[in-house]
């Protein structure tokens, strides 16, 4: 028993004749990877940042954005800076985050949000928080970021609330 003789096939993309690889004689439709990519992918430009990207043909809705970050408005382009400036977002852990793309703690990160209580404390102190400093909510309400409710803690202190704060 020998190998099946490869029949000459015609590329589905460029219509050139080719010999399919042994073992793939029945499934090969394209003469090269380039032809495969051209026939299965659609290349387009991101509506936010202008980067060229591709999506697979046959999608119900054509892709407009190169990434989830651009779709959310946090992509590489700068058109969205004014749109999200000061926008607040409450995380699942209860903390309020504010869009602050120029803050030093978010440089190089895909999401440009900073915890609001940290921003309030930095404004009170007139400086950026140091690596060993935390901001504590006296009343335990993570969304109450008034200056009276916040105090500066250092990391070795235990998490949680003081009994005196809980009684109030």
Legacy VTK file of the C-alpha trace (Angstrom):
# vtk DataFile Version 3.0
C-alpha trace
ASCII
DATASET POLYDATA
POINTS 168 float
0.000 0.000 0.000
1.518 3.292 -1.018
0.709 6.961 -0.686
-2.195 8.373 -2.635
-1.136 10.355 -5.634
-1.677 14.058 -5.031
-3.973 15.570 -7.542
-3.245 19.029 -8.797
-5.615 21.531 -7.213
-6.523 25.119 -7.956
-6.114 27.719 -5.190
-9.429 29.178 -4.038
-7.861 32.639 -3.746
-5.361 33.210 -6.547
-6.469 30.365 -8.879
-2.944 29.004 -9.365
-2.364 25.264 -9.619
-0.570 23.559 -6.730
0.175 20.127 -5.305
-1.405 19.773 -1.839
0.734 18.389 0.974
0.491 14.638 1.533
-2.175 13.839 4.109
-4.087 17.014 3.312
-4.932 16.166 -0.265
-8.668 16.499 0.248
-8.810 19.527 2.552
-6.334 21.961 0.996
-8.047 24.840 -0.757
-5.198 27.334 -0.784
-1.696 27.233 -2.222
-0.083 29.183 0.635
-0.717 30.738 4.044
-0.929 34.155 2.413
-3.826 33.018 0.225
-5.506 31.390 3.222
-5.238 34.630 5.223
-6.513 36.741 2.334
-9.567 34.541 1.860
-10.526 34.119 5.529
-9.672 37.508 7.056
-10.897 41.054 6.577
-8.329 43.763 7.254
-9.610 47.115 8.487
-8.608 50.128 10.590
-9.681 50.685 14.208
-12.278 53.441 14.571
-10.566 54.721 17.762
-6.801 54.444 17.445
-6.251 53.931 13.699
-4.312 50.660 14.051
-4.791 48.137 11.250
-6.245 44.821 12.458
-8.186 41.875 11.057
-11.278 39.883 11.895
-12.548 36.631 10.422
-14.942 36.747 7.496
-18.492 35.624 8.087
-19.138 37.649 11.252
-22.693 38.907 11.669
-21.406 42.396 12.584
-18.138 43.672 11.134
-15.532 44.562 13.770
-14.889 48.297 14.237
-12.324 48.233 17.057
-8.955 46.513 17.382
-9.361 45.651 21.062
-11.744 45.691 23.991
-9.894 48.710 25.386
-10.642 50.739 22.236
-14.250 49.544 22.251
-14.587 50.813 25.843
-12.904 54.093 24.954
-9.624 53.422 26.712
-7.626 52.702 23.566
-4.522 54.275 22.139
-6.227 57.276 20.592
-6.655 60.495 22.557
-10.119 61.480 21.298
-11.730 59.866 24.346
-9.779 61.787 27.015
-12.392 64.550 27.361
-15.276 62.102 27.121
-14.230 60.113 30.205
-12.594 62.912 32.221
-13.942 62.724 35.763
-16.200 59.772 34.992
-16.817 57.641 38.079
-17.115 53.878 38.140
-18.007 51.689 41.134
-16.047 48.444 41.155
-17.455 45.159 42.440
-15.510 45.630 45.683
-17.452 48.859 46.402
-14.663 51.380 45.775
-15.275 54.374 43.494
-12.783 54.800 40.660
-12.271 57.956 38.599
-10.895 58.160 35.067
-7.500 59.888 35.418
-5.244 59.088 32.420
-2.422 61.395 33.551
-2.086 59.996 37.089
1.366 58.444 37.705
-0.063 55.214 39.150
-1.831 54.243 35.883
0.989 54.898 33.437
1.573 51.832 31.289
-1.669 50.198 32.411
-4.604 49.550 30.060
-7.221 50.973 32.438
-6.751 54.604 33.407
-8.845 54.671 36.588
-7.638 55.624 40.069
-9.439 55.013 43.363
-11.255 58.232 44.291
-10.325 58.011 47.987
-6.640 57.962 47.019
-7.092 61.079 44.845
-8.890 62.904 47.668
-6.114 62.036 50.140
-3.421 63.126 47.671
-5.158 66.496 47.312
-5.349 66.848 51.121
-1.660 66.009 51.547
-0.522 68.006 48.537
1.614 65.080 47.356
1.348 61.586 45.889
0.829 58.680 48.264
3.936 56.689 49.141
4.099 52.906 48.518
3.546 52.055 52.212
0.493 54.301 52.681
-3.188 53.334 52.564
-6.354 55.386 52.827
-8.890 54.231 55.436
-12.646 54.982 55.424
-13.635 55.752 59.027
-17.304 54.829 58.604
-16.575 51.719 56.507
-18.554 53.070 53.549
-16.204 52.723 50.567
-18.236 55.199 48.529
-18.074 57.991 51.134
-14.915 59.772 50.014
-15.364 63.041 51.888
-12.147 64.357 53.490
-13.663 64.060 56.983
-14.236 60.322 56.466
-10.707 59.519 55.268
-7.484 59.041 57.175
-3.991 57.965 56.189
-2.789 54.560 57.408
0.439 52.652 56.912
0.448 49.045 55.724
1.405 47.256 59.023
-1.904 48.325 60.553
-4.679 45.709 60.371
-7.409 45.906 57.752
-10.961 46.717 58.826
-12.399 49.287 61.217
-11.766 50.373 64.771
-14.433 49.499 67.330
-14.952 53.206 68.062
-15.674 53.871 64.371
-18.085 50.931 64.220
-20.097 52.225 67.207
-20.652 55.565 65.471
LINES 1 169
168 0 1 2 3 4 5 6 7 8 9 10 11 12 13 14 15 16 17 18 19 20 21 22 23 24 25 26 27 28 29 30 31 32 33 34 35 36 37 38 39 40 41 42 43 44 45 46 47 48 49 50 51 52 53 54 55 56 57 58 59 60 61 62 63 64 65 66 67 68 69 70 71 72 73 74 75 76 77 78 79 80 81 82 83 84 85 86 87 88 89 90 91 92 93 94 95 96 97 98 99 100 101 102 103 104 105 106 107 108 109 110 111 112 113 114 115 116 117 118 119 120 121 122 123 124 125 126 127 128 129 130 131 132 133 134 135 136 137 138 139 140 141 142 143 144 145 146 147 148 149 150 151 152 153 154 155 156 157 158 159 160 161 162 163 164 165 166 167
